[in-house]
Amino acid sequence: MILTHRFWLIRHALVDAKALEFLYGTNDVPLCDTAMASDTDRYASLAARLPRPARLVCTPLSRTQLTAEAIIRAGYPEQAPLIDPAFVEQDFGDYQGMPISGFDARQTGERHPFWPIHAAETPPGGESFDAMIARVGAGLDQLAQTHDRDIIIVSHGGAIRAAIAHALGLSAHQALCLAVDNLSLTRLEHHGHGWRVLSINEQVSTLACEMTDAASPAGSGLDPKQ
């Protein structure tokens, strides 16, 4: 009998407004306390929505682990998460820590409309989005070989787009055109002979941290909140 694996991918909570002023990628940055306090109903909804039992997976970055802890406090059964670096955000290398305003100012053709850099770009000392698709895809394929039917992965906006790209065979450019909001739920299924997507970006409303003018991506469509 071929086991169907169901993947429940959650993008971490909104990060602190100061962090939004910079491209942080795989840097560890704090969450927004205002949003955490105001989103208790969303955590409760996620806790009720997620399957039981299920394996819980987080990345090495604290923003995913703290999001998982908030879901557990809201009523999901407590468990220690598996920490898997396969699902961490894109490594922007030497670009990490640079002001996001500099990427906002890039000309058309120098960046993706909805990502700080070009879809095909490999940052100095970092990885391309295609490389992240391969990394995330390998992580999904490995988990699809386990005996866990349901797997919850608290991850990042870019990595969840990469997971969808792996499932559907999308290009990096196509994957980056997908919206994946904070605390949204994306569901994938793996059957014996392939993948399918059940939903993308399931969500409810949220209160965002107030952003400074320097931090705001308004007008560019960029998604700096990895």
The 8 nearest C-alpha neighbors of each residue, nearest first, counted from 0:
[[1, 2, 191, 3, 190, 146, 192, 4],
 [0, 2, 191, 3, 190, 192, 4, 189],
 [3, 1, 4, 0, 190, 191, 148, 146],
 [4, 2, 190, 189, 148, 5, 1, 188],
 [5, 3, 148, 189, 188, 149, 143, 2],
 [4, 6, 188, 149, 187, 148, 150, 189],
 [5, 7, 150, 187, 186, 151, 149, 188],
 [8, 6, 151, 186, 185, 152, 150, 9],
 [7, 9, 152, 185, 184, 153, 151, 186],
 [10, 8, 153, 184, 183, 182, 154, 152],
 [9, 11, 155, 182, 181, 154, 183, 153],
 [12, 10, 63, 182, 66, 181, 154, 155],
 [13, 11, 181, 182, 66, 14, 10, 30],
 [12, 14, 31, 181, 30, 11, 34, 15],
 [15, 13, 30, 31, 29, 12, 16, 18],
 [14, 16, 31, 30, 18, 17, 29, 13],
 [15, 17, 19, 18, 210, 208, 14, 209],
 [16, 18, 19, 15, 20, 214, 210, 21],
 [19, 17, 20, 16, 15, 21, 28, 14],
 [18, 20, 16, 17, 214, 21, 224, 223],
 [21, 19, 214, 18, 99, 17, 98, 213],
 [22, 20, 98, 99, 19, 97, 96, 18],
 [21, 23, 95, 99, 96, 97, 24, 223],
 [22, 24, 95, 26, 96, 21, 25, 225],
 [25, 23, 26, 90, 88, 225, 89, 91],
 [24, 26, 90, 88, 23, 27, 89, 87],
 [27, 25, 23, 24, 28, 95, 60, 96],
 [26, 28, 60, 25, 61, 29, 62, 23],
 [27, 29, 26, 18, 30, 14, 62, 15],
 [30, 28, 15, 14, 62, 31, 27, 18],
 [29, 31, 14, 15, 13, 32, 62, 12],
 [30, 32, 15, 14, 34, 33, 13, 35],
 [33, 31, 35, 34, 36, 30, 15, 208],
 [34, 32, 36, 31, 35, 37, 208, 207],
 [33, 35, 37, 36, 31, 32, 206, 207],
 [36, 34, 32, 38, 33, 37, 31, 39],
 [35, 37, 33, 34, 38, 32, 39, 31],
 [36, 38, 34, 35, 39, 33, 206, 205],
 [39, 37, 41, 40, 35, 36, 34, 205],
 [40, 38, 42, 41, 37, 43, 36, 35],
 [41, 39, 43, 38, 42, 44, 37, 73],
 [42, 40, 44, 38, 43, 39, 45, 203],
 [41, 43, 70, 45, 39, 44, 40, 73],
 [42, 44, 73, 40, 46, 41, 45, 47],
 [45, 43, 41, 47, 42, 46, 48, 40],
 [44, 46, 48, 42, 47, 43, 49, 41],
 [47, 45, 75, 43, 44, 70, 48, 74],
 [46, 48, 44, 45, 49, 43, 75, 74],
 [49, 47, 45, 46, 44, 50, 43, 75],
 [48, 50, 46, 47, 45, 51, 7, 151],
 [51, 49, 52, 53, 48, 149, 47, 151],
 [52, 50, 53, 49, 76, 149, 75, 54],
 [51, 53, 50, 54, 149, 76, 148, 49],
 [54, 52, 149, 51, 150, 50, 55, 151],
 [53, 55, 150, 151, 149, 56, 147, 52],
 [54, 56, 151, 80, 150, 152, 81, 53],
 [55, 57, 152, 81, 80, 82, 151, 153],
 [58, 56, 153, 82, 63, 152, 64, 80],
 [57, 59, 83, 82, 84, 60, 87, 86],
 [60, 58, 82, 84, 61, 57, 83, 87],
 [61, 59, 58, 62, 27, 63, 64, 25],
 [62, 60, 64, 63, 65, 27, 59, 28],
 [61, 63, 65, 64, 60, 11, 66, 30],
 [64, 62, 11, 66, 61, 153, 65, 57],
 [63, 65, 61, 67, 66, 62, 57, 68],
 [66, 64, 68, 62, 67, 63, 61, 69],
 [67, 65, 69, 63, 64, 68, 11, 12],
 [66, 68, 64, 70, 65, 69, 63, 71],
 [67, 69, 65, 71, 66, 70, 72, 64],
 [68, 70, 72, 66, 71, 67, 73, 65],
 [71, 69, 42, 73, 67, 68, 72, 46],
 [70, 72, 75, 68, 73, 74, 69, 77],
 [73, 71, 69, 74, 70, 68, 75, 77],
 [74, 72, 43, 70, 71, 42, 69, 46],
 [75, 73, 71, 72, 46, 76, 43, 70],
 [74, 76, 71, 46, 70, 73, 77, 72],
 [77, 75, 71, 74, 78, 51, 52, 46],
 [76, 78, 71, 75, 79, 72, 74, 68],
 [79, 77, 80, 76, 55, 71, 54, 75],
 [78, 80, 81, 77, 55, 56, 82, 54],
 [81, 79, 55, 56, 82, 57, 78, 54],
 [80, 82, 56, 57, 83, 55, 79, 54],
 [83, 81, 57, 58, 59, 56, 80, 84],
 [82, 84, 58, 85, 81, 57, 86, 56],
 [85, 83, 58, 87, 86, 59, 82, 57],
 [86, 84, 138, 135, 83, 87, 134, 58],
 [87, 85, 84, 135, 158, 58, 154, 83],
 [86, 88, 84, 58, 85, 158, 154, 155],
 [89, 87, 158, 155, 25, 24, 157, 90],
 [90, 88, 24, 91, 131, 157, 25, 87],
 [91, 89, 125, 92, 126, 25, 24, 88],
 [90, 92, 125, 94, 122, 95, 24, 89],
 [125, 93, 91, 124, 94, 90, 123, 122],
 [92, 94, 95, 123, 124, 91, 122, 125],
 [95, 93, 92, 91, 97, 96, 122, 22],
 [96, 94, 23, 22, 93, 97, 91, 92],
 [95, 97, 21, 22, 23, 94, 98, 93],
 [96, 98, 21, 95, 94, 22, 99, 101],
 [99, 97, 21, 100, 20, 101, 22, 96],
 [98, 100, 21, 101, 102, 22, 20, 103],
 [101, 99, 103, 98, 102, 104, 213, 214],
 [100, 102, 104, 99, 103, 98, 105, 97],
 [103, 101, 104, 105, 99, 100, 115, 116],
 [102, 104, 100, 101, 105, 219, 99, 115],
 [103, 105, 101, 102, 100, 106, 219, 99],
 [106, 104, 102, 103, 109, 110, 107, 101],
 [105, 107, 109, 108, 104, 110, 103, 102],
 [108, 106, 109, 110, 105, 112, 111, 104],
 [107, 109, 110, 106, 111, 117, 105, 112],
 [110, 108, 106, 107, 117, 105, 116, 111],
 [117, 111, 109, 116, 108, 115, 112, 107],
 [110, 112, 117, 114, 113, 118, 116, 115],
 [113, 111, 114, 220, 110, 221, 219, 107],
 [112, 114, 221, 220, 111, 222, 176, 175],
 [115, 113, 221, 111, 222, 116, 112, 175],
 [114, 116, 102, 221, 110, 111, 223, 103],
 [117, 115, 110, 114, 111, 118, 120, 109],
 [110, 116, 118, 111, 120, 119, 109, 115],
 [117, 119, 172, 171, 120, 111, 128, 116],
 [120, 118, 117, 127, 121, 128, 171, 129],
 [121, 119, 117, 127, 118, 122, 116, 128],
 [120, 122, 127, 126, 125, 123, 119, 128],
 [121, 123, 125, 91, 92, 124, 120, 126],
 [124, 122, 125, 93, 92, 121, 94, 91],
 [123, 125, 92, 93, 122, 126, 91, 121],
 [92, 126, 124, 91, 122, 90, 123, 121],
 [125, 127, 121, 90, 130, 122, 91, 128],
 [128, 126, 121, 130, 129, 120, 119, 131],
 [127, 129, 131, 130, 171, 132, 118, 126],
 [130, 128, 132, 127, 131, 171, 133, 119],
 [129, 131, 127, 133, 128, 132, 126, 134],
 [130, 132, 134, 128, 133, 129, 135, 89],
 [133, 131, 161, 129, 135, 130, 134, 136],
 [132, 134, 136, 130, 131, 135, 137, 129],
 [135, 133, 131, 137, 136, 132, 85, 130],
 [134, 136, 138, 132, 85, 137, 86, 133],
 [137, 135, 133, 139, 138, 134, 165, 132],
 [136, 138, 140, 134, 135, 139, 133, 141],
 [139, 137, 135, 141, 136, 85, 140, 142],
 [140, 138, 136, 142, 141, 137, 143, 135],
 [139, 141, 143, 137, 138, 142, 136, 144],
 [140, 142, 138, 143, 139, 144, 137, 145],
 [141, 143, 139, 144, 145, 140, 138, 147],
 [144, 142, 140, 141, 145, 139, 4, 189],
 [143, 145, 142, 141, 140, 146, 147, 4],
 [146, 144, 142, 147, 143, 141, 148, 4],
 [145, 147, 148, 144, 2, 143, 4, 142],
 [148, 146, 145, 149, 150, 54, 53, 4],
 [147, 149, 4, 5, 146, 3, 150, 2],
 [150, 148, 53, 5, 147, 4, 6, 54],
 [149, 151, 54, 6, 53, 7, 55, 5],
 [150, 152, 7, 55, 6, 8, 56, 54],
 [153, 151, 56, 8, 57, 154, 7, 55],
 [154, 152, 9, 57, 63, 10, 8, 11],
 [153, 155, 10, 63, 152, 11, 9, 86],
 [156, 154, 10, 158, 88, 157, 225, 159],
 [157, 155, 159, 225, 158, 179, 10, 160],
 [156, 158, 160, 159, 155, 88, 161, 225],
 [157, 159, 161, 155, 160, 88, 156, 86],
 [160, 158, 162, 161, 156, 157, 155, 163],
 [159, 161, 157, 163, 158, 162, 174, 164],
 [160, 162, 132, 158, 164, 159, 163, 157],
 [163, 161, 159, 165, 164, 160, 135, 136],
 [162, 164, 166, 160, 165, 161, 167, 159],
 [165, 163, 169, 161, 167, 168, 162, 166],
 [166, 164, 162, 168, 163, 136, 167, 161],
 [165, 167, 163, 194, 164, 168, 162, 195],
 [166, 168, 164, 169, 165, 163, 195, 194],
 [167, 169, 164, 165, 166, 170, 163, 174],
 [170, 168, 164, 167, 173, 174, 171, 165],
 [169, 171, 173, 172, 174, 164, 168, 129],
 [170, 172, 174, 173, 118, 129, 128, 175],
 [173, 171, 175, 118, 170, 174, 176, 111],
 [172, 174, 170, 176, 175, 171, 169, 177],
 [175, 173, 171, 176, 160, 172, 164, 177],
 [174, 176, 172, 177, 173, 171, 113, 160],
 [175, 177, 173, 174, 113, 178, 172, 112],
 [178, 176, 175, 174, 179, 160, 173, 199],
 [177, 179, 180, 176, 200, 175, 199, 160],
 [180, 178, 200, 156, 177, 183, 181, 160],
 [181, 179, 183, 178, 182, 200, 10, 156],
 [180, 182, 10, 12, 183, 11, 13, 179],
 [183, 181, 10, 12, 11, 9, 180, 184],
 [182, 184, 202, 200, 201, 180, 181, 9],
 [183, 185, 9, 201, 200, 8, 202, 186],
 [184, 186, 199, 8, 200, 198, 7, 201],
 [187, 185, 7, 198, 197, 6, 8, 196],
 [188, 186, 196, 6, 197, 5, 195, 7],
 [189, 187, 5, 195, 4, 194, 6, 196],
 [188, 190, 194, 4, 3, 193, 5, 195],
 [191, 189, 3, 193, 192, 194, 188, 4],
 [190, 192, 1, 193, 189, 2, 3, 194],
 [193, 191, 190, 194, 189, 1, 3, 195],
 [192, 194, 190, 189, 191, 195, 166, 188],
 [195, 193, 189, 166, 188, 190, 196, 187],
 [194, 196, 188, 187, 166, 197, 189, 193],
 [197, 195, 187, 198, 186, 188, 194, 166],
 [196, 198, 186, 187, 195, 188, 199, 185],
 [199, 197, 186, 185, 196, 200, 201, 187],
 [198, 200, 185, 201, 186, 184, 197, 179],
 [199, 201, 183, 179, 184, 185, 202, 180],
 [202, 200, 184, 183, 199, 185, 198, 203],
 [203, 201, 183, 200, 184, 204, 182, 180],
 [202, 204, 205, 41, 201, 183, 182, 44],
 [205, 203, 202, 206, 41, 38, 207, 182],
 [204, 206, 207, 38, 203, 34, 37, 41],
 [205, 207, 34, 37, 208, 204, 38, 33],
 [208, 206, 34, 205, 209, 13, 33, 31],
 [209, 207, 16, 210, 34, 33, 31, 206],
 [208, 210, 207, 16, 211, 206, 33, 215],
 [211, 209, 16, 214, 215, 208, 212, 19],
 [210, 212, 214, 213, 215, 209, 16, 20],
 [211, 213, 215, 214, 210, 216, 217, 20],
 [214, 212, 211, 215, 20, 100, 99, 210],
 [215, 213, 20, 211, 19, 212, 210, 216],
 [214, 216, 212, 217, 213, 210, 211, 20],
 [217, 215, 221, 219, 218, 220, 214, 103],
 [218, 216, 215, 219, 220, 221, 212, 214],
 [217, 219, 220, 216, 221, 215, 103, 112],
 [218, 220, 221, 217, 216, 103, 112, 113],
 [219, 221, 113, 218, 112, 216, 217, 222],
 [222, 220, 113, 114, 219, 216, 115, 223],
 [221, 223, 224, 114, 113, 220, 115, 216],
 [224, 222, 225, 221, 22, 19, 115, 99],
 [225, 223, 222, 19, 14, 13, 156, 23],
 [224, 156, 155, 24, 223, 157, 88, 23]]
